[in-house]
């Protein structure tokens, strides 16, 4: 491993801090293989003191996979995906706490995995701090790999082999029906994915659940909701959770196949802006295996 890639543990059970490495200069040939190995091994990576302009952010993300573009249908011909801003700042200033835009951000305070509601789910999110608050506003990660390894067999048997239905509006309904009815939360039909995924590189299994889950196939709605709640509660116990207090220049990336995340509240009169790029899964990330599992279950 390159002497530049010095690491230390992020928590006792998952994650690593990568020291003395400039992500803006990462190369696909020399650096990406080592970064990808750390990503597969640790599920979450933290880099401090980074300057990551949009062009370098996108270039780094493309090493991990195709850039996810939720606004492809809205773009002008010839334009490509951009860095997304997770922010309460608009051209008119900071949005009010009960504004639909802020409610959308509050919906992200539920434990979730990005894009389980899309035909191609996300492999990773690369999130960079641009404007931070004086308090609150943490991003929390929970290792569903570590939680699955520690989970009692009786609970595992309740979910192993099951297929989960996901849609975007489900997580928004929990916050506001007005929010859930917006077109952006109804773009994609419901998606179905296995509840448990195995990492194709190292074989480690992890639970693949999210606040977007509306159905556990084979169970009634009430039974399914109760089981998802039980699993979420187990996976988000303190021993499996890392809470990141942002500083400008921090970059946090994580494996969506093995990690839940959520934002935390902050004083909503204060601006908060994180720059996000998600990469889509490919066959080598386990996507085709997951699709086959769904088709065999049907």
Buried (B, 14 or more C-beta within 10 A) or exposed (E): EEEBBEBEEBBEBBBBBBBEBBBBEBEEEEBBEBBBBBBBBBBBBBBBEBEBEEEBBBBBBBBBBBBBBBEEEEEEEEEEBBBBBBBBBEEEEBBEBEBBBBBBBBBBBBBBBBBBBBEBBBBBBBBBBBBBBEEBBBBBBBBBBBBBEBBEEEBBEBBBEBBBBBBBBBBBBBBBEEBBEBEEBEBBEBBBBBBBBBBBBEEBBBBBBBBBBBBBBEBEEEEBBEBBEEBBEBBBEEEBBBEBBBEEBBBBBBBBBBBBBBBBBBEBEBBBBBBBBBBBBBEEBBBEEBBEBBEEEE
